[in-house]
Amino acid sequence: MSDSDSDLELQLSSHALAALQEFRQEEEERQKEFERMYNNADEEFQTKKRQQGMELFKEDWQLSQFWYNEETANTLAKALLDGADEDTCIAVVSAPSVYAAILKLNDDEIPTKHIYLLEFDKRFELLAGTDKFLFYDYSKPLDFDSKLKGKVDRLLIDPPFLNEHCQTNSSITAKALLAPKTDTKTKCGVLKHRLISCTGERMRAIIKKNYPDTEITTFLPEHMNGLSNEFRCYANFEWDGWSFSKKD
């Protein structure tokens, strides 16, 4: 190895070390902020949580975490809230950015207080609060707090991995959560029951198998930091935000 090669290797190593130290410092500061917020339940904390939302949480790619961009999160949040009333029960599964988008809305835009987040990453208990957060592991699809089983009117689920096992287990969870589908309407005259699943386009056949009454929609979910897989929104209803796609 020449001296120039050795110098280059040392230079790269020093850059990598500096990047690692910077990353650790950021994580340490983030953890200190979490601890401070966990111990601070006052009005300032609640305001900051609603204003900053997903800015407080760094994606963990090992958990296949990819946050929706603001426009997508807002659209999905409004799809869940559209025509809801104070009795409507809503669950967001493995899509914390949508829950954060709901929190950012004005109080008069959130007709129900029965909105829950099911998530594997326990950091998000901070976002939802202990009474609205349920720990959820897709590998154990029925192993979560039973208080919501059979009681959810509107559900959004975004399985973390694009494989049949994860998608099928997630659908078991969805079916356990959802109240029986009927033609019952909210006090606003809108059908109470709604199901949305956002996942990869290549999961289309599995989605149709797991949720026979859903269709691929015209809405194209997008992620904050980009994602190589084509994402699609599957739903069993149409509204102002999307229609069913006419493409095969």
Buried (B, 14 or more C-beta within 10 A) or exposed (E): EEEEEEEEEEEEEEEEEEEEEEEEEEEEEBEEEBEEBEEEEEEEBBEBBBEBBBEBBBBEEEEBBBBBBBEBBBBBBBBBBBBBBEEBBBBBBBBBBBBBBBBBBEEEEBBBEBBBBBBBBEBBBBBBEEEBBBBBEBEEBEEBEEEBBEBBBBBBBBBBBBEEEBBBBBBBBBBBBBBEBEEEEBEEEBBBBBBBBBBBBEBEEBBBEBBEEBBBBBBBBBBBEEEEEEBBBBBBBEBEBBEBBEEE
